[in-house]
């Protein structure tokens, strides 16, 4: 009888630890295979058959559809170049150039991953519409207040996330991601 009680306790502990750790992992960002360049982070294997099982489970739970390995690569940023969390209450400047890609988009989301409705009806820029400097670089402002030039409006004062998607890029396989130079994200001020 004592053996059965000990066995039941061991099974209960294993089930609680197993399900608890799985739930904890699935509520977090992708854990494995991250590549970070400045403030930007990408997971090159997310849209491929090489994705780890935790990432596959997280994608199944959230319903997110990542770019396939042959389609492109997505970089996300939750913090500026100094490491401070991005918030809608501050103004940021994204400056520089993107890695090579046939097309890229820069989109701003709220902390929950939703697009923000705004009076300007703009949630993203793409490479074919952004105003550029003479050297081919660009500056995009992210702010609640209207800004001259390329401006992405936000309507929240809470956390925000930037997603830079590179379509039809040689980086899609993840082989040369370590050598890329990404646009800088700098805080321009907070009211």
C-alpha positions as CSV (number, residue, x, y, z in Angstrom):
1,X,0.0,0.0,0.0
2,X,2.8,2.4,0.9
3,X,4.4,1.7,-2.5
4,X,1.2,2.7,-4.3
5,X,0.9,5.9,-2.3
6,X,4.6,6.8,-3.1
7,X,4.0,6.0,-6.8
8,X,0.9,8.2,-6.9
9,X,2.7,11.1,-5.3
10,X,5.6,10.7,-7.7
11,X,3.2,10.7,-10.7
12,X,1.3,13.7,-9.4
13,X,4.6,15.6,-8.9
14,X,5.8,14.7,-12.4
15,X,2.5,15.8,-14.0
16,X,2.4,19.1,-12.1
17,X,6.1,19.9,-12.9
18,X,5.6,18.7,-16.6
19,X,2.5,20.7,-17.3
20,X,3.6,23.7,-15.2
21,X,6.9,24.0,-17.0
22,X,5.2,23.6,-20.4
23,X,2.7,26.3,-19.6
24,X,5.5,28.6,-18.3
25,X,7.6,28.1,-21.5
26,X,4.6,28.6,-23.8
27,X,3.8,32.0,-22.2
28,X,7.2,33.3,-23.0
29,X,8.9,34.4,-26.2
30,X,10.7,31.8,-28.3
31,X,13.5,30.4,-26.2
32,X,16.0,28.9,-28.6
33,X,17.8,30.0,-31.8
34,X,17.6,33.8,-31.2
35,X,19.9,36.0,-33.1
36,X,20.3,39.6,-31.7
37,X,21.8,42.5,-33.5
38,X,21.6,45.7,-31.5
39,X,18.1,46.2,-30.3
40,X,16.7,43.7,-32.9
41,X,16.1,40.0,-32.3
42,X,15.2,37.4,-34.9
43,X,14.5,33.7,-34.8
44,X,15.7,32.3,-38.2
45,X,14.4,28.8,-37.6
46,X,10.9,29.8,-36.5
47,X,9.3,29.3,-40.0
48,X,11.3,26.2,-40.9
49,X,11.1,22.5,-40.2
50,X,14.1,23.1,-37.9
51,X,12.0,25.0,-35.3
52,X,12.3,23.6,-31.8
53,X,9.2,21.9,-30.3
54,X,8.6,24.7,-27.8
55,X,8.5,27.3,-30.6
56,X,6.2,25.1,-32.6
57,X,3.9,24.7,-29.6
58,X,3.9,28.4,-28.9
59,X,3.1,29.2,-32.5
60,X,0.2,26.7,-32.4
61,X,-1.1,28.2,-29.2
62,X,-1.0,31.9,-30.3
63,X,-2.0,31.2,-33.9
64,X,1.0,33.3,-35.2
65,X,2.1,32.5,-38.7
66,X,5.8,33.2,-39.1
67,X,7.6,33.9,-42.3
68,X,8.7,30.7,-44.0
69,X,12.4,30.0,-44.3
70,X,12.3,30.9,-48.0
71,X,10.0,33.9,-47.6
72,X,12.0,36.2,-45.4
73,X,13.0,37.0,-41.8
74,X,11.4,39.1,-39.1
75,X,13.3,41.1,-36.5
76,X,11.5,42.5,-33.4
77,X,12.5,45.1,-30.9
78,X,11.0,45.8,-27.5
79,X,13.8,48.1,-26.4
80,X,15.8,51.0,-27.8
81,X,19.6,50.9,-28.5
82,X,20.3,51.8,-24.9
83,X,18.2,48.9,-23.6
84,X,15.3,50.9,-22.3
85,X,11.9,49.5,-22.9
86,X,10.0,51.0,-25.9
87,X,6.8,52.9,-24.8
88,X,4.3,54.9,-26.7
89,X,4.8,57.9,-24.4
90,X,8.2,58.6,-25.9
91,X,9.5,59.5,-29.4
92,X,11.9,57.2,-31.1
93,X,14.0,57.6,-34.3
94,X,14.8,54.5,-36.3
95,X,17.7,55.4,-38.5
96,X,20.1,53.6,-40.9
97,X,19.6,51.1,-43.6
98,X,18.2,47.6,-43.6
99,X,20.0,44.4,-44.7
100,X,19.5,43.4,-48.3
101,X,15.9,42.5,-49.2
102,X,13.6,42.8,-52.1
103,X,11.0,44.4,-49.8
104,X,10.9,45.3,-46.1
105,X,8.2,46.6,-43.8
106,X,8.5,48.3,-40.4
107,X,5.3,47.9,-38.2
108,X,4.5,49.2,-34.7
109,X,2.3,47.1,-32.4
110,X,1.1,47.6,-28.9
111,X,2.3,45.5,-26.0
112,X,-0.3,42.8,-26.7
113,X,0.8,42.5,-30.3
114,X,-2.2,44.4,-31.8
115,X,-2.1,47.1,-34.5
116,X,-3.2,50.5,-33.1
117,X,-6.0,52.4,-34.8
118,X,-4.9,56.0,-35.2
119,X,-6.2,59.2,-37.1
120,X,-3.3,59.0,-39.6
121,X,-4.4,55.4,-40.5
122,X,-0.7,54.3,-40.7
123,X,0.7,51.3,-38.9
124,X,3.7,50.6,-41.0
125,X,6.2,51.8,-43.6
126,X,7.6,49.7,-46.5
127,X,10.7,50.1,-48.5
128,X,9.0,51.5,-51.5
129,X,7.3,54.4,-49.8
130,X,9.8,55.5,-47.2
131,X,11.6,58.9,-47.7
132,X,15.3,58.4,-47.9
133,X,18.4,60.5,-47.3
134,X,20.9,61.0,-50.2
135,X,23.0,58.1,-49.0
136,X,20.0,55.7,-49.1
137,X,19.5,55.6,-45.4
138,X,16.2,56.6,-43.8
139,X,14.8,58.0,-40.5
140,X,11.4,56.9,-39.3
141,X,9.9,58.6,-36.2
142,X,7.6,56.6,-33.9
143,X,5.6,59.0,-31.7
144,X,2.2,60.0,-30.4
145,X,2.8,63.5,-31.7
146,X,3.0,64.2,-35.5
147,X,6.6,64.3,-36.8
148,X,8.0,65.6,-40.1
149,X,9.0,63.1,-42.7
150,X,8.5,59.4,-42.1
151,X,6.2,59.1,-39.0
152,X,4.6,56.0,-37.5
153,X,1.9,57.2,-35.0
154,X,1.1,55.4,-31.8
155,X,-2.0,55.8,-29.6
156,X,-0.8,54.2,-26.4
157,X,1.5,55.3,-23.6
158,X,2.2,51.7,-22.7
159,X,4.8,49.4,-24.2
160,X,5.2,49.0,-27.9
161,X,7.0,46.6,-30.2
162,X,8.6,47.2,-33.6
163,X,8.7,44.4,-36.2
164,X,11.0,44.7,-39.2
165,X,10.2,42.1,-41.8
166,X,12.7,41.4,-44.6
167,X,11.1,39.7,-47.6
168,X,13.1,37.7,-50.2
169,X,16.3,38.3,-48.4
170,X,19.5,36.2,-48.5
171,X,19.3,36.2,-44.7
172,X,16.2,34.0,-44.7
173,X,18.1,30.8,-44.3
174,X,19.8,32.3,-41.2
175,X,23.3,31.5,-42.5
176,X,24.6,35.1,-42.5
177,X,22.4,36.8,-39.9
178,X,25.4,37.4,-37.7
179,X,27.0,39.9,-40.1
180,X,24.1,42.2,-40.7
181,X,23.9,45.8,-39.6
182,X,20.5,46.8,-38.5
183,X,18.9,50.3,-38.2
184,X,19.5,52.0,-34.8
185,X,16.6,52.8,-32.5
186,X,17.3,55.9,-30.4
187,X,15.0,57.7,-27.9
188,X,14.5,61.3,-29.1
189,X,12.6,62.3,-26.0
190,X,9.7,61.8,-23.6
191,X,7.2,64.5,-22.7
